[in-house]
């Protein structure tokens, strides 16, 4: 039952798990809320999760997709997509970075000397 899954996730979250487990529990709860028809609580949960994650978090795309699916259709979805487009526009990224390029990414253990 979706309500039981939400309760179990909330109990797990109350234990202050490590960040990856926290993301899993938040996603479990959001998916369960959405499946039970509680779209607004799922949306609020996902927005909160997105707010806590960095822009380059490896599961951000998955979470954004779920957030869009929870929005359903119509005006809410279009407003959400417009907001995401605005936040990810290239000009905005350059302005936030001060116009500088990002540092190169090195594989683990192969950083610069």
Buried (B, 14 or more C-beta within 10 A) or exposed (E): EBEEBBEBBEEBBEEEEEEEEBBBBBBBBBBBBBEBEBBEBBBBBBBEBBEEBEEEBEBBEEBBEBBBBBBEEEEEBEEBEEEBEEEEEEEEEEEEEEEEEEEEEEEEEEEEE
